[in-house]
Amino acid sequence: MKKMKIIIKLWFALTIALVSGCVEEFDADVDTIPAEGLVVEGNIISDSTVVFRLSKTLPLHITPDDFEFESYLEVDAEVIVKGNDGTFWLGNKCGRGQYQVAIGTLNPNVEYQLEILYNDDVYHSKPQKPLPVTDIERLAFKQDNNNGLVNIYLDTQKSENTQYFLWYFEENWEVHAVYVTTTLYDFEQDRIISYDYPPVAQGWCYSQTDQILLGTSEANVENRIVGKNIQTIENFNSRLSVLYNIRVQQRNLTPEEYEYYQERDKLNNEMGGLFTPQPTELPTNITCSNLSRKVVGYVGCNMGVAQRHLYISEREVDYVDHNLCDIGKDLPGSNKDKYLAGYQVAIHTPLGMEWARIECVDVTARNANPRGRPSWWPNPYLYDEEDSDDKSGLD
């Protein structure tokens, strides 16, 4: 068979209770896998609704603009999580190549596996007993006095069952506008609008990590990890401007699964290098009844995922605001010209209007959502939440 270059687009979904998963795009430029190998992503987690994502390897000549591209993301299959005690949970399709499985309570003494029926072939992950949970003992931060960087780190509890760990995290933070105004210029209507309350003076941002962090306690005599850096934030980042929250999740790994992630990370960072391992050489615990079929992926099995979160307030760090929020003086042109130049009304009085950079007035210009406050967020809305209709058009 003539070998062809392909790009594997591997979106790895780590799914846990209350969290459907984080997504990491993984590109590997390789020569040896035939087209349409199966990519399997997801893990078996006790008492969780998890999502398994199935896709096919993508030939190099296929791009997202090609009409054929969608077909590589669409995998119609049957997905089942099975235990060797006869228990099983069926997957329900919830998107292109995505199958949601509501997994019940796993028995630590039972072996479980993922079964996939696709194109008359049967794929199985290696049966394995679920790994227990190792808790995160501490999640804390420290600001460097020299460069101002805020480093967030964690310590794990002592583990008797594994020396290998994986972490991922999500972040939420609150931002405020420098200028709080109830008067804004509306570009579409080309007029000044007055509101009952400042509609874009407060907002929230959300981010989910696009990387997977690995660690091992092999070198620690107490079999625990101390001071593992999870995230570093510059002291002028808007994350630290009001209130920031990071939620870290930790999953135990087997030595083989740890090796898989290590090799995959090398492949992602060093693709094209002379000694880069090919995806066919990546460790996998998934096999196909048809030995000619190739499969990429690794299915883990866990009793749960440890979780811990941390708040950082602007009062706890030395935050430096780099936003240039001076009032624009003698701005030429019409209101529309000022808006197109990146300005918005900051102050409106009977004597006239003052304009400032839009990011100093409107939090949506900083990718914040004025109605994106998480239900568990400690800070309330600063202003009246009632929706406000346009009250008047001011010339």
C-alpha positions as CSV (number, residue, x, y, z in Angstrom):
1,M,0.0,0.0,0.0
2,K,1.3,3.4,-0.9
3,K,2.0,5.4,2.2
4,M,0.6,8.8,2.5
5,K,1.0,11.7,4.8
6,I,-1.9,12.5,7.1
7,I,-2.7,14.9,9.9
8,I,-4.3,13.4,12.9
9,K,-6.6,15.8,14.5
10,L,-7.0,14.5,18.0
11,W,-9.4,16.2,20.3
12,F,-8.7,14.7,23.7
13,A,-11.7,14.8,26.0
14,L,-11.2,14.4,29.7
15,T,-14.6,13.9,31.1
16,I,-15.6,14.0,34.8
17,A,-18.6,14.5,36.9
18,L,-20.2,18.0,36.3
19,V,-17.6,18.7,33.6
20,S,-18.1,17.3,30.1
21,G,-14.5,17.6,29.2
22,C,-11.6,19.8,28.1
23,V,-10.5,19.8,24.5
24,E,-7.0,19.8,23.2
25,E,-6.2,20.0,19.5
26,F,-3.4,17.6,18.6
27,D,-1.7,17.7,15.2
28,A,0.8,15.1,14.1
29,D,2.4,15.0,10.7
30,V,3.1,11.3,10.0
31,D,3.8,8.9,7.2
32,T,2.8,5.5,8.3
33,I,-0.9,5.3,9.3
34,P,-3.4,4.5,6.5
35,A,-6.2,7.0,6.1
36,E,-9.3,6.5,8.3
37,G,-7.7,5.0,11.3
38,L,-10.1,5.4,14.3
39,V,-9.3,8.0,17.0
40,V,-10.8,7.3,20.4
41,E,-11.0,9.9,23.2
42,G,-12.5,9.7,26.7
43,N,-12.3,7.9,30.0
44,I,-14.4,5.7,32.2
45,I,-15.2,7.6,35.4
46,S,-17.3,6.4,38.3
47,D,-20.6,8.2,38.9
48,S,-20.1,10.5,36.0
49,T,-21.7,11.4,32.7
50,V,-18.7,11.2,30.3
51,V,-18.4,11.8,26.6
52,F,-16.4,9.6,24.3
53,R,-15.4,11.2,21.0
54,L,-14.7,9.2,17.9
55,S,-13.2,10.5,14.8
56,K,-11.1,9.4,11.8
57,T,-7.5,10.2,10.9
58,L,-7.4,13.0,8.4
59,P,-5.3,12.9,5.2
60,L,-3.1,15.9,4.6
61,H,-4.8,16.9,1.4
62,I,-8.1,17.4,3.3
63,T,-8.6,20.8,4.9
64,P,-11.5,22.2,7.0
65,D,-12.7,24.0,3.9
66,D,-13.2,20.8,1.9
67,F,-16.6,19.3,1.7
68,E,-15.1,15.9,2.7
69,F,-13.8,17.3,6.0
70,E,-17.1,16.8,7.9
71,S,-17.2,13.1,7.0
72,Y,-14.0,12.5,9.0
73,L,-15.6,14.0,12.1
74,E,-18.8,11.9,11.7
75,V,-18.4,8.4,13.1
76,D,-21.7,6.4,13.5
77,A,-21.0,3.7,16.0
78,E,-22.4,1.9,19.1
79,V,-20.6,2.7,22.4
80,I,-20.8,0.6,25.5
81,V,-19.0,0.7,28.8
82,K,-18.9,-2.9,30.3
83,G,-17.8,-4.5,33.5
84,N,-16.7,-8.2,33.8
85,D,-19.5,-8.6,36.4
86,G,-22.1,-8.1,33.7
87,T,-22.9,-4.4,34.3
88,F,-23.0,-2.2,31.3
89,W,-23.9,1.4,30.3
90,L,-25.0,2.3,26.8
91,G,-23.8,5.5,25.0
92,N,-26.2,8.0,23.4
93,K,-25.1,10.0,20.5
94,C,-24.9,13.7,21.5
95,G,-23.0,15.3,18.5
96,R,-20.8,14.4,15.6
97,G,-18.9,11.4,16.7
98,Q,-19.8,12.1,20.3
99,Y,-21.4,9.6,22.6
100,Q,-22.5,10.4,26.1
101,V,-22.5,7.6,28.7
102,A,-24.1,8.0,32.2
103,I,-21.8,5.7,34.2
104,G,-23.0,4.5,37.6
105,T,-20.9,3.6,40.6
106,L,-17.9,1.5,39.7
107,N,-16.8,-1.5,41.8
108,P,-13.1,-1.1,42.6
109,N,-12.7,-4.9,42.3
110,V,-14.3,-5.2,38.9
111,E,-12.6,-4.7,35.5
112,Y,-14.2,-2.3,33.0
113,Q,-13.7,-1.6,29.3
114,L,-15.0,0.5,26.5
115,E,-16.5,-1.4,23.6
116,I,-17.1,0.2,20.2
117,L,-19.0,-1.3,17.2
118,Y,-18.0,0.5,14.1
119,N,-18.2,-0.5,10.4
120,D,-18.6,-4.2,11.3
121,D,-15.5,-4.1,13.5
122,V,-15.4,-4.3,17.3
123,Y,-12.9,-2.2,19.3
124,H,-12.1,-2.9,22.9
125,S,-10.1,-1.0,25.5
126,K,-8.1,-3.3,27.8
127,P,-10.1,-4.3,30.9
128,Q,-8.9,-2.6,34.0
129,K,-9.9,-1.9,37.6
130,P,-10.7,1.7,38.3
131,L,-7.9,3.6,40.0
132,P,-8.7,5.2,43.3
133,V,-8.8,9.0,43.9
134,T,-5.8,10.9,45.3
135,D,-6.9,14.2,46.8
136,I,-5.3,17.6,46.2
137,E,-4.0,18.5,49.6
138,R,-3.4,22.2,48.9
139,L,-3.9,24.7,46.1
140,A,-2.2,28.0,46.7
141,F,-0.4,30.9,45.0
142,K,2.7,33.1,45.5
143,Q,3.7,36.3,43.8
144,D,7.3,36.7,42.7
145,N,8.7,39.9,44.2
146,N,11.1,40.4,41.3
147,N,8.9,40.0,38.2
148,G,5.4,40.2,39.7
149,L,4.4,36.8,38.3
150,V,1.6,35.0,40.2
151,N,2.4,31.3,40.4
152,I,-0.4,28.9,41.3
153,Y,0.8,25.5,42.6
154,L,-0.5,22.4,44.4
155,D,0.5,19.6,46.7
156,T,-1.0,16.1,46.4
157,Q,-1.8,13.9,49.3
158,K,0.3,10.8,49.8
159,S,-0.8,8.0,47.4
160,E,-0.4,4.3,48.0
161,N,-1.9,3.4,44.6
162,T,-0.2,5.4,41.9
163,Q,2.8,7.7,41.3
164,Y,1.4,9.3,38.1
165,F,-1.0,12.2,37.8
166,L,-2.7,14.4,35.2
167,W,-4.1,17.9,35.8
168,Y,-6.3,20.2,33.9
169,F,-8.1,23.4,34.9
170,E,-10.7,26.0,34.1
171,E,-10.7,29.7,35.1
172,N,-13.4,32.3,35.8
173,W,-12.6,36.0,36.5
174,E,-14.5,39.2,37.0
175,V,-13.6,42.5,35.2
176,H,-14.9,46.0,35.7
177,A,-14.8,49.0,33.4
178,V,-12.8,52.0,34.3
179,Y,-15.6,54.3,33.4
180,V,-19.1,53.4,34.6
181,T,-21.7,55.0,32.3
182,T,-25.3,54.6,31.5
183,T,-24.9,56.3,28.2
184,L,-23.4,54.6,25.2
185,Y,-23.1,55.2,21.5
186,D,-24.9,52.6,19.4
187,F,-23.1,52.1,16.1
188,E,-26.0,50.3,14.3
189,Q,-28.5,53.0,15.1
190,D,-25.9,55.8,14.9
191,R,-27.2,57.4,18.1
192,I,-26.5,57.8,21.8
193,I,-28.6,55.5,24.0
194,S,-29.4,56.1,27.7
195,Y,-29.9,53.1,30.0
196,D,-31.3,52.7,33.5
197,Y,-28.1,51.1,34.7
198,P,-24.5,50.7,33.4
199,P,-25.0,47.7,31.0
200,V,-21.4,46.9,30.2
201,A,-19.5,48.1,33.3
202,Q,-19.1,44.6,34.9
203,G,-18.6,41.2,33.3
204,W,-17.1,37.7,33.6
205,C,-14.6,35.7,31.6
206,Y,-14.2,32.0,31.3
207,S,-11.3,29.9,30.0
208,Q,-10.6,26.2,29.9
209,T,-7.0,24.9,29.6
210,D,-5.9,23.7,26.2
211,Q,-3.1,21.7,27.7
212,I,-2.7,18.6,29.9
213,L,-0.2,18.8,32.8
214,L,1.6,15.6,33.9
215,G,3.5,14.8,37.0
216,T,5.0,11.9,38.9
217,S,6.0,11.4,42.6
218,E,8.7,8.8,41.8
219,A,11.4,11.0,43.2
220,N,9.6,11.7,46.4
221,V,10.2,9.4,49.3
222,E,6.7,10.2,50.7
223,N,5.1,9.3,47.3
224,R,3.5,12.8,47.0
225,I,4.0,15.8,44.8
226,V,4.8,19.2,46.4
227,G,4.8,22.6,44.7
228,K,3.6,21.5,41.2
229,N,3.1,24.7,39.2
230,I,-0.3,24.7,37.5
231,Q,-0.7,28.2,36.2
232,T,1.4,31.4,36.0
233,I,-0.3,34.8,35.6
234,E,1.4,38.1,34.7
235,N,0.6,40.9,37.2
236,F,-1.0,43.1,34.6
237,N,-3.4,40.3,33.3
238,S,-7.0,41.3,33.8
239,R,-7.6,38.0,35.6
240,L,-6.2,39.7,38.7
241,S,-8.0,43.0,38.3
242,V,-11.0,42.2,40.5
243,L,-11.6,38.5,41.4
244,Y,-10.2,35.3,39.9
245,N,-11.0,31.7,40.4
246,I,-9.2,28.6,39.2
247,R,-10.7,25.1,39.5
248,V,-8.1,22.3,39.2
249,Q,-9.0,18.7,38.5
250,Q,-6.6,15.8,39.1
251,R,-6.8,12.2,37.8
252,N,-4.6,9.3,38.7
253,L,-2.9,7.4,35.8
254,T,-1.4,4.0,35.3
255,P,2.3,3.9,34.3
256,E,1.2,2.9,30.7
257,E,-1.3,5.8,30.5
258,Y,1.3,8.2,31.8
259,E,3.7,7.0,29.1
260,Y,1.0,7.5,26.4
261,Y,0.5,11.2,27.4
262,Q,4.3,11.7,27.6
263,E,4.8,10.4,24.1
264,R,1.8,12.2,22.7
265,D,3.1,15.4,24.2
266,K,6.5,14.8,22.6
267,L,4.9,14.1,19.3
268,N,2.9,17.3,19.5
269,N,5.9,19.4,20.4
270,E,8.5,17.8,18.1
271,M,6.5,16.6,15.1
272,G,8.6,16.3,12.0
273,G,11.8,15.7,14.0
274,L,14.0,12.8,13.0
275,F,13.4,10.8,16.1
276,T,9.8,11.7,16.7
277,P,7.7,8.6,17.4
278,Q,5.0,7.8,14.9
279,P,1.4,7.5,16.2
280,T,1.6,3.8,15.4
281,E,4.2,3.7,18.1
282,L,2.2,5.6,20.7
283,P,1.1,3.3,23.6
284,T,-2.5,2.3,23.4
285,N,-4.8,0.0,25.3
286,I,-7.4,-0.2,22.5
287,T,-7.5,-3.1,20.0
288,C,-9.7,-4.0,17.0
289,S,-11.1,-7.4,16.0
290,N,-9.7,-6.6,12.6
291,L,-6.0,-6.5,13.1
292,S,-5.5,-4.4,9.9
293,R,-7.4,-1.5,11.5
294,K,-5.3,1.2,13.2
295,V,-6.5,3.0,16.3
296,V,-5.1,5.9,18.3
297,G,-6.1,6.7,21.9
298,Y,-6.0,5.5,25.4
299,V,-9.0,4.9,27.7
300,G,-8.4,5.4,31.4
301,C,-10.6,4.1,34.3
302,N,-11.0,5.9,37.6
303,M,-13.2,5.9,40.7
304,G,-13.3,9.6,40.5
305,V,-11.4,12.9,39.9
306,A,-10.1,15.1,42.7
307,Q,-11.0,18.7,42.5
308,R,-10.0,21.9,44.3
309,H,-10.5,25.6,43.6
310,L,-8.8,28.8,44.6
311,Y,-9.9,32.5,44.7
312,I,-7.4,35.3,44.2
313,S,-8.6,38.9,44.9
314,E,-7.0,42.0,43.5
315,R,-6.3,43.0,47.1
316,E,-4.1,40.0,47.6
317,V,-1.7,40.7,44.8
318,D,0.2,43.6,43.4
319,Y,-1.9,44.2,40.2
320,V,-0.6,46.7,37.7
321,D,-3.2,48.1,35.3
322,H,-1.7,48.6,31.9
323,N,-4.8,49.9,30.2
324,L,-4.5,53.4,28.9
325,C,-7.8,54.9,29.9
326,D,-7.2,58.6,29.6
327,I,-10.1,60.6,28.1
328,G,-9.5,61.2,24.4
329,K,-8.9,64.9,23.8
330,D,-10.0,66.7,20.6
331,L,-11.1,63.6,18.8
332,P,-11.9,64.5,15.2
333,G,-14.9,63.4,13.2
334,S,-18.5,62.3,13.9
335,N,-19.6,59.9,16.7
336,K,-19.4,57.1,14.2
337,D,-15.8,58.1,13.3
338,K,-14.8,58.1,17.0
339,Y,-16.4,54.6,17.5
340,L,-14.6,53.2,14.5
341,A,-11.4,54.6,15.8
342,G,-11.9,52.4,19.0
343,Y,-13.6,54.9,21.3
344,Q,-16.9,54.8,23.3
345,V,-18.7,57.4,25.4
346,A,-17.2,57.4,28.9
347,I,-18.8,60.5,30.5
348,H,-22.0,62.3,29.5
349,T,-23.1,65.5,31.1
350,P,-25.3,68.4,30.1
351,L,-22.1,70.1,28.9
352,G,-21.3,67.3,26.5
353,M,-19.6,63.9,26.1
354,E,-16.1,62.6,26.8
355,W,-14.8,59.6,25.0
356,A,-12.3,56.9,26.0
357,R,-10.9,53.7,24.6
358,I,-13.7,51.2,24.3
359,E,-12.0,48.6,26.4
360,C,-12.1,51.1,29.3
361,V,-15.8,51.6,29.0
362,D,-17.3,48.3,27.7
363,V,-16.2,45.0,29.3
364,T,-17.4,43.1,26.2
365,A,-14.4,44.6,24.4
366,R,-12.3,42.6,26.8
367,N,-14.2,39.4,25.9
368,A,-16.3,39.6,29.2
369,N,-19.9,38.7,29.4
370,P,-22.0,41.2,31.4
371,R,-24.5,38.3,32.1
372,G,-21.9,35.6,32.5
373,R,-21.8,35.5,36.3
374,P,-21.5,31.9,37.5
375,S,-24.2,30.9,39.9
376,W,-21.6,30.2,42.6
377,W,-19.7,33.4,42.2
378,P,-19.4,35.3,45.5
379,N,-19.6,38.8,44.2
380,P,-23.1,40.0,43.2
381,Y,-24.0,42.1,40.2
382,L,-23.0,45.7,41.1
383,Y,-26.0,47.2,39.3
384,D,-29.6,46.5,38.7
385,E,-30.1,43.2,36.8
386,E,-33.4,44.1,35.3
387,D,-33.3,44.4,31.6
388,S,-33.3,47.9,30.4
389,D,-35.0,49.0,27.2
390,D,-33.7,52.0,25.3
391,K,-34.9,55.0,27.2
392,S,-34.1,57.8,24.9
393,G,-32.1,58.7,21.9
394,L,-29.8,61.7,22.7
395,D,-28.3,63.8,20.1
